[in-house]
Structure formats: C-alpha cells, structure tokens
Amino acid sequence: MNARNPTLILSFTLLVVMLGYGMVLPIMPFYIEKLGAGGRELGWLMSTYSLMQLICAPLWGVLSDRIGRKPVLTIGVLGYAITLLMFGLSTSFWMLFIARTLSGILSSATMPTAMAYIGDHAPEKERSAGMGQLGAAMGIGIVIGPLLGGFLSTNSLSLPFFTGAGLAFVAFLLVIAILPESRATHPTTDKRAGLNIEMLRQTFLSPVGILLLLIFVMSLGMTNFQGITGLYVVDKFGFNTKQVGAIWMVMGGMLIIVQGTLTGPMTKRFGESLLIRAGLVGGALGFIAMSLAINYITTLLALGFFTLALALIGPALNAYISRFAGERQGTVMGLNSAATSLGRVIGPLWAGYLYEINIEFPYLSGAAALVLGLLVSFFGVQNQPESQFHQI
C-alpha cells in the first residue's frame, strides 16, 4: 500500500465524524422540541459533547500508544455509528442525552488517533501536508453536514442520524479491511507511558506545553469567531438567512482550500514556525477587520482573510508538535485534542458574555488573544531537536 492510501482512509473517517456532528446542529432544536425539552436541555446536550471530548481524547491517545492506532480508531468509529443510530431511535430526552454523551466519548477516539497515525506514518517533511488533508476533510464535513442535515430532515428528523450511522459503518469497514497498523513494528514498551501527574508536569514544562497552549489559543480564537459572527452580522447589518449561510460557506470553503492544497507546499517553502506566526498575525488582523467591516462585501473579505490565516496554523502546529512526541504520538495528540476541545468550550462562552457588554468586544479580545499567542510562539516555536519530547 502506498503512503497516500492510509491518509485517504483517515480523511474519510474524520469527514464522516464531522459530517455527523454538522448534521446534528440544524436538527437538534427541532428534535429537542419534539421530545418536550427546551433551551436548558439543548445547552446541556451541546456542552456535554465537547466536555466528553475534552476528558476522553487524552485517554484514547494513551491507549493507542499501548495497543496500537487501528484498534482504537476502530472502536471510535464503530461506537460513533452506534451512537448516531441511538440518536435516531431516541424517544425521550434521557435517551438523547445518553446518546450524545456516548457520542462525545467514542468520537474523541478518532481525531487524536488519526493525527498520531500521520505522525507515525508520514515522513517529517510531509506531516504538515498530511495534517492539512485531515483538516480539509473535517472542513468538508462541517460545511456539508448542516446542509445535508437540513435536506434529509424534511420528511423525517431521524433520517440524518440513520444516514450518518450508515456512513460511519462504511468508515469502520474501511478501517478494518484496509488500514494497516502504523505501530506494528515499534510498540510502546515503557510501562510508565500514560497520563499521570509526573508525565503531565514534564509535558507542560517542555516545548510541548507551549505548543499545547498555542493550540488552545487557536481553537479559542476560531470558536470565538464562529460562535458570535452569525449573531453579530444580523444585529449590526441586518443580514438575511441567505447571507448568513454564505458566511459559513466562505469559512468552510477557505478551510478546505487552504488545508487541503496550500498547507503542504507552503510548509515546505517557508517552514512551520513562520506559518504559525504568520497565521497568528493574520488572525489578529482578521478579528480587527471584522470589527471594522461596513457592509456585506467587506464582511466576506474580512472573514475570508481571518479563515485563511487560522487555516494555516492548525496543520503546522499539529505537525510541529508530533516531532516531539516520539513513541508517545497518541498521548500527545490526545492532549492536543483536549486543548482544542477546551478552546471550543471556552471560546463561545467568552464571546457570548463579552457580546452582551459590547458587540465589538469578542473580536477585539480575540485579536488580543492571538497577539498573546504570537508572543508565546517566540518561546516555543523554534528549531529544536525532534528527540526532545521523549527525553522527558
């Protein structure tokens, strides 16, 4: 099997996971209403998913270091298929809550394991390109998911969940039948490998700790932006639903283009550290540009520029951090996913509270956070030996 096939299977798997996540978003309010629940219950459902990913992703990463990537990825994607099926069959809120909780627990096995697989499998110079392909696949899922969910739910609210379960089962079969085990020749033998206080202390005091902080800042900035922009453009400019929909299409399309086609060549030409810093500067400028936008066109331009900048950072950071992981690719990528999930939990909450004070504050504070991330990057993103992490 050539080097590209595993990446394609991993990309399809993450596409399916994000497709299922995206399909849930437009349907959930109607599903909640159908089951006699309200806004408080909806909030719990949405928060629980991210919280479970925050808690469980590092544990799945550790497990993949111990037993291999393929078994953990198999458990994650099969479990995700089952939880989507449970969604479609739910007839009460407590069933929906259990399905959502299990979905967060099991789906959190897919992303860190897929990134750890790339870290195992891809040559160092090609890791950013591989991470970018995974990011592009996730971007496609985020764009298509809500559209597909809205289309399929016209006659049945359960049909999108059953469709997502079917696609997840196809991904499960591909992983079982085709994907080779990336760690078969060098399993972890260190009995201390795992999440314990000493390991976490050493990790967070190492260059990896600074990189995890940058990943958190990037995730917080992106979800801060995504979480409030729809409301912002409606309140400030009176955009209609078609215009708001175009905003998400531009964001998703830019993520797909940049991470799918540009990240690899740009990393080879300019290096990961320069891309990370350029992305942080561009993201901060994009935040400011959004606060200065005056109409539909300038809003789309600001949004496109912001997304382009942030799209450069993710794959470059993921590839950079994988260099320090050594035999602990799964553990580190699990912590990576946890940092991303923490940003997703805090970002929308932060933006929402600041928005109530002043509608421009989420963007100004987001710019400040990325500038702080830029300053941090000068301490943690530099040319350092690949062996440094596993000497901890």
C-alpha positions as CSV (number, residue, x, y, z in Angstrom):
1,M,0.0,0.0,0.0
2,N,1.4,3.4,-0.9
3,A,1.8,6.2,1.5
4,R,-1.3,8.1,0.4
5,N,-4.0,5.4,1.0
6,P,-3.9,5.5,4.8
7,T,-4.3,9.3,4.7
8,L,-7.3,8.9,2.4
9,I,-9.0,6.4,4.8
10,L,-8.2,8.6,7.8
11,S,-9.5,11.6,6.0
12,F,-12.8,9.8,5.1
13,T,-13.2,8.7,8.7
14,L,-12.8,12.3,10.1
15,L,-15.1,13.5,7.3
16,V,-17.8,11.2,8.4
17,V,-17.4,12.2,12.1
18,M,-17.6,15.9,11.3
19,L,-20.4,15.2,8.9
20,G,-22.4,13.6,11.7
21,Y,-21.5,16.5,14.0
22,G,-22.6,19.1,11.4
23,M,-25.9,17.3,10.6
24,V,-26.9,17.4,14.3
25,L,-26.6,21.2,14.5
26,P,-29.7,22.3,12.5
27,I,-31.8,19.4,13.6
28,M,-31.2,19.4,17.4
29,P,-33.5,22.4,18.3
30,F,-36.4,20.6,16.5
31,Y,-35.5,17.3,18.0
32,I,-35.5,18.8,21.5
33,E,-38.9,20.4,20.9
34,K,-40.3,17.1,19.6
35,L,-39.2,15.4,22.9
36,G,-40.7,18.2,25.0
37,A,-37.4,19.7,26.2
38,G,-36.2,23.3,26.0
39,G,-33.2,25.6,25.8
40,R,-31.6,24.5,29.0
41,E,-31.6,20.9,27.9
42,L,-30.2,21.9,24.5
43,G,-27.3,23.7,26.2
44,W,-26.5,20.6,28.2
45,L,-26.5,18.4,25.1
46,M,-24.1,20.7,23.2
47,S,-21.8,21.3,26.2
48,T,-21.7,17.6,27.2
49,Y,-20.3,16.5,23.8
50,S,-17.3,18.9,24.0
51,L,-16.8,18.1,27.6
52,M,-16.6,14.4,27.0
53,Q,-14.1,15.0,24.2
54,L,-12.0,17.2,26.5
55,I,-11.9,14.4,29.1
56,C,-11.6,11.3,26.9
57,A,-9.3,12.3,24.0
58,P,-6.1,12.1,26.0
59,L,-7.2,8.7,27.4
60,W,-7.8,7.3,23.9
61,G,-4.4,8.7,22.8
62,V,-2.6,6.9,25.7
63,L,-4.5,3.7,24.8
64,S,-3.4,4.0,21.1
65,D,0.2,4.2,22.3
66,R,-0.3,0.9,24.2
67,I,-2.4,-1.2,21.9
68,G,-2.0,0.4,18.5
69,R,-3.8,3.0,16.4
70,K,-6.0,0.7,14.4
71,P,-7.9,-0.9,17.4
72,V,-8.6,2.5,19.0
73,L,-9.7,4.0,15.7
74,T,-12.0,1.0,15.1
75,I,-13.6,1.4,18.5
76,G,-14.1,5.1,17.9
77,V,-15.7,4.9,14.5
78,L,-17.9,1.9,15.3
79,G,-19.0,3.5,18.6
80,Y,-19.8,6.7,16.7
81,A,-22.0,4.7,14.2
82,I,-23.9,3.1,17.1
83,T,-24.5,6.4,19.0
84,L,-25.9,8.0,15.8
85,L,-28.2,5.1,15.5
86,M,-29.2,5.7,19.1
87,F,-29.9,9.3,18.3
88,G,-32.3,8.3,15.5
89,L,-34.1,5.9,17.8
90,S,-34.4,8.2,20.8
91,T,-38.0,8.7,22.1
92,S,-37.1,10.7,25.2
93,F,-34.6,13.3,26.3
94,W,-32.7,11.0,28.6
95,M,-32.1,8.6,25.7
96,L,-30.9,11.6,23.6
97,F,-28.6,12.7,26.5
98,I,-27.1,9.2,26.8
99,A,-26.5,9.0,23.1
100,R,-24.9,12.4,23.0
101,T,-22.7,11.7,25.9
102,L,-21.5,8.4,24.4
103,S,-21.0,10.1,21.1
104,G,-18.6,12.6,22.7
105,I,-16.7,9.8,24.5
106,L,-16.3,7.5,21.5
107,S,-15.9,10.1,18.7
108,S,-13.0,11.6,20.7
109,A,-11.0,8.4,19.9
110,T,-10.9,9.3,16.2
111,M,-9.1,12.6,15.9
112,P,-6.0,12.1,18.2
113,T,-5.6,8.6,16.8
114,A,-5.7,9.8,13.2
115,M,-3.2,12.5,13.9
116,A,-0.9,10.1,15.7
117,Y,-1.2,7.7,12.7
118,I,0.1,10.5,10.5
119,G,2.9,11.2,13.0
120,D,3.9,7.5,12.8
121,H,3.4,7.0,9.1
122,A,4.4,10.2,7.3
123,P,8.0,11.4,6.8
124,E,8.7,14.6,8.8
125,K,8.6,16.9,5.7
126,E,5.2,15.6,4.7
127,R,3.4,15.7,8.1
128,S,2.0,19.2,7.6
129,A,0.5,18.1,4.3
130,G,-1.0,15.0,5.9
131,M,-2.4,17.0,8.8
132,G,-3.7,19.6,6.3
133,Q,-5.6,16.8,4.4
134,L,-7.2,15.7,7.7
135,G,-8.2,19.3,8.4
136,A,-9.6,19.7,4.9
137,A,-11.7,16.6,5.3
138,M,-13.1,17.9,8.6
139,G,-13.8,21.2,6.9
140,I,-15.8,19.5,4.2
141,G,-17.8,17.7,6.9
142,I,-18.5,21.0,8.7
143,V,-19.7,22.6,5.5
144,I,-21.8,19.8,4.1
145,G,-23.1,18.5,7.4
146,P,-25.6,21.2,8.2
147,L,-26.8,21.4,4.6
148,L,-27.2,17.6,4.4
149,G,-28.9,17.5,7.8
150,G,-31.4,20.2,6.7
151,F,-32.2,18.4,3.4
152,L,-32.6,14.9,4.9
153,S,-34.8,16.1,7.8
154,T,-37.5,17.5,5.5
155,N,-39.7,14.4,6.0
156,S,-38.1,12.7,9.0
157,L,-36.0,14.2,11.8
158,S,-34.4,10.7,12.3
159,L,-33.2,10.2,8.7
160,P,-30.0,12.3,9.0
161,F,-28.9,10.2,12.1
162,F,-29.5,7.0,10.3
163,T,-27.6,8.2,7.2
164,G,-24.7,9.3,9.4
165,A,-24.7,5.9,11.1
166,G,-24.5,4.2,7.8
167,L,-21.6,6.3,6.6
168,A,-19.8,5.7,9.9
169,F,-20.2,2.0,9.5
170,V,-18.7,2.2,6.0
171,A,-15.7,4.0,7.5
172,F,-15.5,1.3,10.1
173,L,-15.3,-1.4,7.4
174,L,-12.6,0.5,5.5
175,V,-10.5,0.8,8.7
176,I,-10.9,-2.9,9.5
177,A,-10.3,-4.2,5.9
178,I,-7.7,-1.8,4.5
179,L,-5.9,0.4,7.1
180,P,-2.6,-1.1,8.2
181,E,-1.4,-0.8,11.8
182,S,1.2,2.0,11.9
183,R,2.8,0.9,15.1
184,A,3.2,-2.8,14.4
185,T,6.9,-2.6,14.2
186,H,7.6,-0.4,17.3
187,P,5.1,-0.8,20.1
188,T,5.5,1.2,23.3
189,T,7.3,-0.8,25.9
190,D,7.6,1.9,28.6
191,K,5.3,0.9,31.4
192,R,5.2,4.5,32.6
193,A,3.6,5.6,29.4
194,G,0.3,7.1,30.2
195,L,-1.4,10.0,31.9
196,N,0.0,10.6,35.4
197,I,0.9,13.7,37.3
198,E,4.6,13.5,36.7
199,M,4.2,12.9,33.0
200,L,1.7,15.8,32.7
201,R,4.1,18.1,34.6
202,Q,7.0,17.2,32.4
203,T,5.0,17.6,29.3
204,F,3.6,21.1,30.2
205,L,7.0,22.3,31.3
206,S,8.5,21.1,27.9
207,P,8.2,22.8,24.5
208,V,5.1,20.6,24.0
209,G,3.4,22.6,26.8
210,I,3.9,25.8,24.9
211,L,2.6,24.2,21.7
212,L,-0.5,23.0,23.5
213,L,-1.1,26.5,24.8
214,L,-0.9,27.8,21.2
215,I,-3.4,25.1,20.1
216,F,-5.8,26.2,22.8
217,V,-5.4,29.8,21.8
218,M,-6.0,29.0,18.1
219,S,-9.1,26.9,19.0
220,L,-10.4,29.6,21.3
221,G,-9.9,32.2,18.6
222,M,-11.6,30.2,15.9
223,T,-14.6,29.2,18.0
224,N,-14.9,32.7,19.5
225,F,-15.2,33.9,15.9
226,Q,-17.6,31.2,14.7
227,G,-19.8,31.3,17.8
228,I,-20.7,35.0,17.6
229,T,-20.3,36.0,14.0
230,G,-23.8,34.9,12.9
231,L,-25.5,37.0,15.6
232,Y,-23.1,39.9,15.0
233,V,-23.9,40.3,11.3
234,V,-27.6,40.1,12.0
235,D,-27.5,42.7,14.7
236,K,-25.1,45.0,13.1
237,F,-26.0,44.8,9.4
238,G,-29.4,43.0,9.3
239,F,-28.2,40.1,7.2
240,N,-30.8,37.7,6.0
241,T,-30.5,33.9,6.3
242,K,-29.0,33.5,2.8
243,Q,-26.2,36.0,3.6
244,V,-25.5,34.3,7.0
245,G,-25.4,30.9,5.2
246,A,-22.9,32.4,2.7
247,I,-20.6,33.3,5.7
248,W,-20.3,29.7,6.7
249,M,-19.8,28.6,3.2
250,V,-16.9,31.0,2.8
251,M,-15.3,29.8,6.1
252,G,-15.7,26.2,5.2
253,G,-14.5,26.6,1.6
254,M,-11.5,28.6,2.7
255,L,-10.6,25.9,5.3
256,I,-10.9,23.2,2.6
257,I,-8.8,25.0,0.0
258,V,-6.0,26.1,2.4
259,Q,-5.6,23.0,4.4
260,G,-6.2,20.6,1.5
261,T,-3.9,22.2,-1.1
262,L,-1.8,25.0,0.2
263,T,-0.5,24.0,3.6
264,G,1.9,21.3,2.4
265,P,3.6,23.3,-0.3
266,M,3.8,26.4,1.9
267,T,5.2,24.5,4.8
268,K,8.0,23.0,2.6
269,R,8.8,26.5,1.3
270,F,8.5,28.7,4.4
271,G,8.7,26.2,7.4
272,E,6.2,25.5,10.1
273,S,7.4,28.2,12.6
274,L,7.0,31.0,10.0
275,L,3.5,29.8,9.0
276,I,2.4,29.6,12.7
277,R,3.5,33.2,13.4
278,A,2.1,34.5,10.1
279,G,-1.2,32.8,10.9
280,L,-1.4,34.3,14.3
281,V,-0.7,37.8,12.9
282,G,-3.2,37.3,10.1
283,G,-5.8,36.0,12.5
284,A,-5.4,39.0,14.8
285,L,-5.8,41.4,11.8
286,G,-8.8,39.4,10.6
287,F,-10.5,39.9,14.0
288,I,-9.9,43.7,13.7
289,A,-11.0,43.7,10.1
290,M,-14.3,42.1,11.1
291,S,-14.9,44.9,13.7
292,L,-14.2,47.5,11.0
293,A,-16.4,45.9,8.3
294,I,-19.1,48.2,7.0
295,N,-21.2,46.0,4.6
296,Y,-21.7,42.5,3.2
297,I,-18.7,42.6,0.8
298,T,-16.2,43.9,3.4
299,T,-17.5,41.3,5.9
300,L,-16.9,38.5,3.5
301,L,-13.4,39.8,2.7
302,A,-12.5,40.1,6.4
303,L,-14.0,36.7,7.2
304,G,-12.1,35.1,4.3
305,F,-8.8,36.6,5.4
306,F,-9.3,35.5,9.0
307,T,-10.1,32.0,8.0
308,L,-7.2,31.8,5.6
309,A,-4.8,32.9,8.4
310,L,-6.2,30.4,11.0
311,A,-6.3,27.6,8.5
312,L,-2.5,27.8,8.2
313,I,-1.9,27.3,11.9
314,G,-3.7,24.1,12.7
315,P,-1.8,21.6,10.4
316,A,1.6,23.4,11.0
317,L,1.1,23.1,14.8
318,N,-0.1,19.5,14.6
319,A,3.0,18.5,12.5
320,Y,5.3,20.5,14.7
321,I,4.1,19.0,18.0
322,S,4.3,15.5,16.5
323,R,8.1,15.9,16.2
324,F,8.4,16.0,20.0
325,A,6.2,13.0,20.6
326,G,8.5,10.1,19.7
327,E,6.8,6.9,20.9
328,R,4.0,8.9,22.6
329,Q,2.3,10.2,19.4
330,G,-1.1,9.0,20.7
331,T,-0.6,10.6,24.2
332,V,0.5,13.9,22.8
333,M,-2.2,14.0,20.1
334,G,-4.8,13.2,22.8
335,L,-3.6,16.2,24.8
336,N,-3.7,18.2,21.5
337,S,-7.4,17.2,21.0
338,A,-8.1,18.1,24.7
339,A,-6.6,21.6,24.2
340,T,-8.7,22.0,21.1
341,S,-11.8,20.9,22.9
342,L,-11.1,23.2,25.8
343,G,-10.9,26.1,23.3
344,R,-14.2,25.0,21.9
345,V,-15.8,25.0,25.3
346,I,-14.5,28.4,26.4
347,G,-14.5,30.3,23.1
348,P,-18.2,30.6,22.5
349,L,-18.9,31.3,26.2
350,W,-16.3,34.0,26.3
351,A,-17.6,35.6,23.1
352,G,-21.2,35.4,24.3
353,Y,-20.6,37.1,27.6
354,L,-18.5,39.9,26.0
355,Y,-21.0,40.4,23.3
356,E,-23.6,41.3,25.9
357,I,-21.3,44.1,27.0
358,N,-20.3,45.4,23.6
359,I,-20.8,43.6,20.2
360,E,-17.2,44.6,19.2
361,F,-15.5,43.2,22.3
362,P,-15.4,39.5,21.1
363,Y,-13.4,40.5,18.1
364,L,-11.1,42.9,19.9
365,S,-10.4,40.4,22.7
366,G,-9.9,37.7,20.1
367,A,-7.2,39.8,18.4
368,A,-5.6,40.3,21.8
369,A,-5.5,36.6,22.5
370,L,-3.8,35.8,19.1
371,V,-1.3,38.6,19.7
372,L,-0.5,36.9,23.1
373,G,-0.2,33.6,21.3
374,L,2.3,35.3,18.9
375,L,4.4,36.4,21.8
376,V,4.3,32.8,23.3
377,S,5.3,31.4,19.9
378,F,8.7,33.0,20.1
379,F,9.4,30.9,23.2
380,G,8.0,27.6,21.9
381,V,8.2,27.5,18.1
382,Q,11.7,27.3,17.0
383,N,14.2,24.8,15.6
384,Q,14.5,22.2,18.3
385,P,15.7,18.5,18.0
386,E,12.9,16.0,17.4
387,S,14.0,13.8,20.2
388,Q,13.4,16.4,22.9
389,F,10.0,15.3,24.0
390,H,10.7,11.6,24.6
391,Q,13.8,12.6,26.7
392,I,11.3,14.0,29.3
